[in-house]
């Protein structure tokens, strides 16, 4: 190509670029861009997201403002049979179940910690994967099963977080921390034992565990206390949630006590579970949250109201009341304007 033809081609390209720029400027001056229109349409149509993103909302005849200094952290206790042999190929449905789910809403403004304990049998939309790891859509399943999908522990956790967000109207969760039930004895040990008052007759598990008896859990007994279900009472998860709440309340009290005695205990606690916990939060972030919240008032754990049913196979299903999630969010994450 000679220099003359190159010059003509270069001029043509420059003219096209100038024309494109002029057209873009004209659109900006006279109307919204197509991307802006799409985003506006998306915001209007996605009711749950709009509900959570607005700083001020109306509810029950009152105007509410979202609290400005809240941190939401999802805690998960994972029940997985570690005795099984490793599969010969990657499995996308073998992450174990999230039998314990607790959402901590840390209110830095009022210096309080709200807790929402989510029943493992809660029915909600769960992302389902095919045998090759591809997302095939969602199904209404027990929320604990969300953790079973994914090839890696981080994937299992993220699918669990997604299911919890779906349950809670698209609520944004700032961080998550998942740990296997097998780590409960180690947690109990580092806290020098966990005192609990037995909430129901558990003599079928241990003759000393009769209702109303106060004991100090150590070692494997702590795991048995929070994990056992079928051989206690009616065998429902609702009863087990009572024990888990009793255990967690005592754990939090012990952590507060340890931190008051030694501010360096937070670092010791986080380091002790570095190899067994699954989280996307850095150690620095965890330490900052523990440090800020160590003197906050910890409120009793809340639960969503609803109804229990059994499916055709005998599995228990919990259906939250329609307005139960909205009521909890408004009462704890928002304040009357």
C-alpha positions as CSV (number, residue, x, y, z in Angstrom):
1,X,0.0,0.0,0.0
2,X,1.5,3.4,-1.1
3,X,1.7,6.4,1.2
4,X,-1.2,8.2,-0.6
5,X,-3.6,5.3,0.1
6,X,-2.4,5.0,3.7
7,X,-3.1,8.7,4.2
8,X,-6.7,8.4,2.8
9,X,-7.4,5.3,5.0
10,X,-6.1,7.1,8.1
11,X,-8.3,10.1,7.4
12,X,-11.3,7.9,7.0
13,X,-10.7,6.2,10.4
14,X,-10.3,9.6,12.1
15,X,-13.6,10.8,10.5
16,X,-15.4,7.7,11.7
17,X,-14.0,8.1,15.3
18,X,-15.1,11.8,15.4
19,X,-18.6,10.9,14.1
20,X,-18.9,8.2,16.8
21,X,-17.8,10.6,19.5
22,X,-20.3,13.2,18.3
23,X,-23.1,10.7,18.3
24,X,-22.3,9.6,21.8
25,X,-22.2,13.2,23.0
26,X,-25.6,13.9,21.4
27,X,-27.2,10.9,23.2
28,X,-25.8,12.0,26.5
29,X,-27.1,15.6,26.0
30,X,-30.5,14.7,24.8
31,X,-31.5,11.4,26.6
32,X,-30.3,8.6,28.9
33,X,-27.9,6.1,27.4
34,X,-29.1,2.6,26.7
35,X,-27.1,1.2,29.7
36,X,-28.7,3.7,32.0
37,X,-32.1,2.8,30.8
38,X,-31.4,-0.9,31.3
39,X,-30.1,-0.3,34.9
40,X,-33.1,1.8,35.8
41,X,-35.4,-0.9,34.5
42,X,-33.5,-3.6,36.4
43,X,-33.7,-1.6,39.7
44,X,-37.5,-1.0,39.3
45,X,-38.2,-4.6,38.5
46,X,-36.1,-6.3,41.1
47,X,-38.2,-5.6,44.1
48,X,-36.1,-7.3,46.8
49,X,-32.9,-5.6,45.7
50,X,-34.6,-2.2,45.5
51,X,-36.1,-2.9,49.0
52,X,-32.7,-3.5,50.5
53,X,-30.8,-0.8,48.6
54,X,-33.0,2.1,49.5
55,X,-31.9,4.1,52.5
56,X,-35.5,4.9,53.5
57,X,-38.4,2.6,53.1
58,X,-42.1,2.6,54.3
59,X,-43.3,-0.3,56.3
60,X,-46.5,-0.7,58.4
61,X,-47.3,2.9,58.0
62,X,-43.9,4.1,59.2
63,X,-40.8,5.5,57.4
64,X,-37.7,3.6,58.3
65,X,-34.0,4.3,57.6
66,X,-31.3,1.7,57.2
67,X,-28.9,1.7,60.1
68,X,-25.5,3.0,58.8
69,X,-23.1,1.0,60.8
70,X,-24.1,-2.7,60.5
71,X,-21.9,-5.7,59.7
72,X,-23.6,-9.0,58.8
73,X,-21.7,-12.2,59.2
74,X,-23.0,-15.7,58.5
75,X,-21.8,-18.5,60.7
76,X,-22.1,-22.1,59.5
77,X,-21.7,-25.4,61.3
78,X,-21.1,-28.2,58.7
79,X,-22.1,-31.8,59.1
80,X,-20.1,-34.0,56.8
81,X,-19.1,-37.7,57.2
82,X,-15.3,-37.5,57.0
83,X,-15.0,-41.3,57.2
84,X,-16.1,-41.9,53.7
85,X,-13.4,-42.6,51.1
86,X,-12.5,-39.9,48.6
87,X,-14.3,-40.2,45.3
88,X,-12.3,-41.1,42.2
89,X,-13.5,-38.0,40.4
90,X,-14.5,-34.5,41.3
91,X,-17.9,-34.4,43.0
92,X,-20.1,-31.3,42.8
93,X,-22.7,-32.6,45.3
94,X,-20.7,-33.8,48.3
95,X,-20.0,-30.7,50.4
96,X,-22.0,-31.9,53.4
97,X,-24.9,-30.1,55.0
98,X,-25.0,-26.8,56.8
99,X,-26.8,-28.0,59.9
100,X,-26.2,-24.8,61.9
101,X,-26.7,-21.4,60.4
102,X,-26.6,-18.2,62.5
103,X,-26.6,-14.7,61.0
104,X,-24.9,-12.1,63.3
105,X,-26.0,-8.5,62.7
106,X,-23.4,-6.4,64.5
107,X,-24.8,-3.0,65.2
108,X,-21.8,-0.7,65.8
109,X,-24.0,2.3,66.3
110,X,-26.0,0.9,69.2
111,X,-23.2,-1.5,70.2
112,X,-25.5,-4.6,70.0
113,X,-25.2,-8.0,68.3
114,X,-28.5,-9.4,66.9
115,X,-28.7,-13.1,66.1
116,X,-30.9,-14.9,63.6
117,X,-30.8,-18.7,63.9
118,X,-32.0,-20.3,60.7
119,X,-33.5,-23.7,60.8
120,X,-31.7,-26.2,58.6
121,X,-35.0,-27.5,57.3
122,X,-36.1,-24.0,56.1
123,X,-37.4,-24.3,52.5
124,X,-36.0,-21.8,50.1
125,X,-34.7,-21.6,46.5
126,X,-31.3,-23.4,46.3
127,X,-29.0,-23.3,43.3
128,X,-28.6,-26.9,41.9
129,X,-25.6,-28.2,40.0
130,X,-25.5,-30.9,37.4
131,X,-23.1,-33.9,37.6
132,X,-20.5,-31.8,35.7
133,X,-20.7,-28.8,38.0
134,X,-22.8,-26.6,35.8
135,X,-25.6,-24.6,37.4
136,X,-28.9,-26.1,36.2
137,X,-31.3,-23.6,38.0
138,X,-32.9,-23.5,41.4
139,X,-35.1,-25.8,43.4
140,X,-37.1,-25.3,46.6
141,X,-35.1,-27.4,49.0
142,X,-34.0,-27.4,52.7
143,X,-31.5,-24.6,53.1
144,X,-28.9,-26.9,54.6
145,X,-28.6,-28.7,51.3
146,X,-27.2,-25.6,49.6
147,X,-23.8,-26.4,51.1
148,X,-23.7,-29.8,49.4
149,X,-23.3,-28.3,46.0
150,X,-19.9,-27.2,44.6
151,X,-16.5,-28.9,44.2
152,X,-14.6,-26.8,46.9
153,X,-15.4,-25.8,50.4
154,X,-15.4,-22.1,49.2
155,X,-18.0,-23.0,46.6
156,X,-20.1,-24.9,49.1
157,X,-20.1,-21.8,51.4
158,X,-21.0,-19.4,48.6
159,X,-24.0,-21.4,47.5
160,X,-25.1,-21.4,51.2
161,X,-24.7,-17.6,51.4
162,X,-26.7,-17.3,48.2
163,X,-29.5,-19.4,49.6
164,X,-29.6,-17.4,52.8
165,X,-29.7,-14.1,50.8
166,X,-32.6,-15.5,48.8
167,X,-34.4,-16.4,52.0
168,X,-33.8,-12.9,53.4
169,X,-35.1,-10.8,50.5
170,X,-31.7,-10.3,48.9
171,X,-30.1,-9.1,52.0
172,X,-26.4,-8.3,51.5
173,X,-24.1,-10.4,53.7
174,X,-20.7,-8.8,54.5
175,X,-18.8,-12.0,55.4
176,X,-19.1,-15.7,56.2
177,X,-17.3,-18.2,58.4
178,X,-17.9,-21.9,58.0
179,X,-16.5,-24.6,60.3
180,X,-17.0,-28.4,60.5
181,X,-18.7,-29.9,63.6
182,X,-15.5,-31.9,64.2
183,X,-13.8,-28.6,65.3
184,X,-16.3,-28.1,68.2
185,X,-14.1,-30.1,70.7
186,X,-11.1,-27.8,69.8
187,X,-13.2,-24.7,70.2
188,X,-14.5,-25.9,73.6
189,X,-10.9,-26.7,74.7
190,X,-9.5,-23.3,73.8
191,X,-12.3,-21.8,75.9
192,X,-11.5,-24.1,78.8
193,X,-14.8,-25.9,78.7
194,X,-18.3,-24.6,78.0
195,X,-20.9,-24.6,80.9
196,X,-24.5,-25.3,79.8
197,X,-27.8,-26.1,81.4
198,X,-29.4,-29.2,79.8
199,X,-32.6,-27.9,78.2
200,X,-34.3,-31.3,77.7
201,X,-33.9,-34.9,78.8
202,X,-30.7,-36.3,77.2
203,X,-30.1,-39.3,79.4
204,X,-30.3,-41.6,76.3
205,X,-27.1,-40.0,75.3
206,X,-25.4,-39.6,78.7
207,X,-27.0,-40.6,82.1
208,X,-25.7,-37.3,83.6
209,X,-27.5,-35.2,81.0
210,X,-30.9,-34.9,82.6
211,X,-33.1,-31.8,82.1
212,X,-32.1,-28.8,84.2
213,X,-28.7,-30.2,85.1
214,X,-25.8,-27.8,84.6
215,X,-22.6,-29.3,83.3
216,X,-19.3,-28.2,81.7
217,X,-18.9,-29.6,78.2
218,X,-15.4,-30.8,77.2
219,X,-13.9,-32.7,74.3
220,X,-16.2,-34.9,72.2
221,X,-19.1,-34.3,74.6
222,X,-19.5,-30.8,73.2
223,X,-19.8,-32.1,69.7
224,X,-22.3,-34.7,70.8
225,X,-24.4,-31.9,72.6
226,X,-24.7,-29.7,69.5
227,X,-24.9,-32.5,66.9
228,X,-27.2,-35.3,68.3
229,X,-30.7,-35.2,67.0
230,X,-32.5,-38.4,66.3
231,X,-32.0,-40.0,69.7
232,X,-33.2,-37.0,71.8
233,X,-36.8,-36.1,72.5
234,X,-38.9,-36.2,69.3
235,X,-35.8,-36.1,67.2
236,X,-36.6,-32.8,65.5
237,X,-34.1,-30.1,64.5
238,X,-36.1,-27.5,66.4
239,X,-35.1,-29.2,69.6
240,X,-31.5,-29.4,68.5
241,X,-31.5,-25.7,67.7
242,X,-32.4,-25.0,71.3
243,X,-29.2,-26.8,72.4
244,X,-27.1,-25.1,69.7
245,X,-28.4,-21.7,70.9
246,X,-27.6,-22.6,74.5
247,X,-24.1,-23.7,73.5
248,X,-23.4,-20.6,71.3
249,X,-24.6,-18.3,74.0
250,X,-22.2,-19.8,76.5
251,X,-19.4,-19.7,73.8
252,X,-19.9,-16.0,73.3
253,X,-19.9,-15.4,77.1
254,X,-16.6,-17.3,77.4
255,X,-15.1,-15.4,74.5
256,X,-16.1,-12.1,76.1
257,X,-14.5,-13.3,79.4
258,X,-11.3,-14.4,77.7
259,X,-11.0,-11.1,75.8
260,X,-11.5,-9.0,79.0
261,X,-8.7,-11.0,80.6
262,X,-6.4,-10.9,77.6
263,X,-6.9,-8.7,74.5
264,X,-4.5,-10.9,72.6
265,X,-6.9,-13.9,72.9
266,X,-8.7,-12.8,69.7
267,X,-5.5,-13.5,67.7
268,X,-5.1,-16.9,69.4
269,X,-8.7,-17.9,68.7
270,X,-8.5,-17.0,65.0
271,X,-5.1,-18.7,64.5
272,X,-6.3,-21.9,66.2
273,X,-8.9,-22.5,63.5
274,X,-7.0,-21.2,60.5
275,X,-6.6,-24.6,59.0
276,X,-10.1,-25.9,59.5
277,X,-12.3,-22.8,58.9
278,X,-13.5,-21.7,55.5
279,X,-14.0,-18.0,55.1
280,X,-13.4,-15.2,52.6
281,X,-12.6,-12.7,55.4
282,X,-8.9,-12.0,56.2
283,X,-7.5,-12.6,59.6
284,X,-7.1,-8.8,60.0
285,X,-10.8,-8.3,59.2
286,X,-11.9,-11.0,61.7
287,X,-9.7,-9.5,64.4
288,X,-11.0,-6.0,63.8
289,X,-14.7,-7.2,64.1
290,X,-13.9,-9.2,67.3
291,X,-12.0,-6.3,68.8
292,X,-14.8,-3.8,68.0
293,X,-17.6,-6.0,69.2
294,X,-16.0,-7.6,72.3
295,X,-17.9,-5.3,74.7
296,X,-21.2,-5.2,72.8
297,X,-24.5,-6.5,74.2
298,X,-25.3,-9.9,72.7
299,X,-29.1,-10.3,72.4
300,X,-30.9,-13.6,72.5
301,X,-31.1,-15.6,69.2
302,X,-34.2,-14.9,67.1
303,X,-35.9,-17.4,64.7
304,X,-38.3,-17.0,61.9
305,X,-41.9,-18.0,62.6
306,X,-43.6,-20.5,60.4
307,X,-45.0,-24.0,60.0
308,X,-43.4,-27.5,60.0
309,X,-44.6,-30.2,57.6
310,X,-43.4,-33.6,56.4
311,X,-43.0,-34.6,52.8
312,X,-43.9,-37.9,51.3
313,X,-40.5,-39.4,52.3
314,X,-40.9,-38.3,55.9
315,X,-38.4,-35.4,55.7
316,X,-39.2,-32.4,57.8
317,X,-39.8,-29.1,56.0
318,X,-40.1,-25.6,57.6
319,X,-42.0,-22.9,55.7
320,X,-41.4,-19.4,57.2
321,X,-44.4,-17.1,57.4
322,X,-44.6,-14.7,54.5
323,X,-43.8,-11.6,56.4
324,X,-41.4,-13.2,58.9
325,X,-38.2,-12.3,57.2
326,X,-39.2,-8.7,56.4
327,X,-40.3,-8.2,60.0
328,X,-36.9,-9.4,61.3
329,X,-35.0,-7.2,58.9
330,X,-37.0,-4.1,59.6
331,X,-36.9,-4.5,63.4
332,X,-33.1,-5.1,63.6
333,X,-31.4,-3.5,60.5
334,X,-33.6,-0.4,60.2
335,X,-34.8,2.2,62.6
336,X,-37.9,4.5,62.5
337,X,-36.9,7.7,60.8
